[in-house]
Amino acid sequence: MKDLKFYQDIATLTTEDVAILANRLEQDDYNSPFEALQDWHLLRAIAFQRQELVEPYLYLLDIETFDEA
């Protein structure tokens, strides 16, 4: 597995990489809240660039649509 912690090239991530990242977020077993936040931001970045990889894990992002009308 690639070190997703500092991984920058989202284009080369696989479904397995994203599943591992999502599992870490689900387990919420981090040494500090900043590690969790870093993973969350990475998952969010993946969602914007490669939504198909993140669709099964969108619930982890708590993204809500807002009706501003």
Secondary structure, DSSP 8 states (H G I E B T S, - for coil): ---GGG---GGG--HHHHHHHHHHHHHT--SSHHHHHHHHHHHHHHHHH-HHHHGGGGGGTT-------
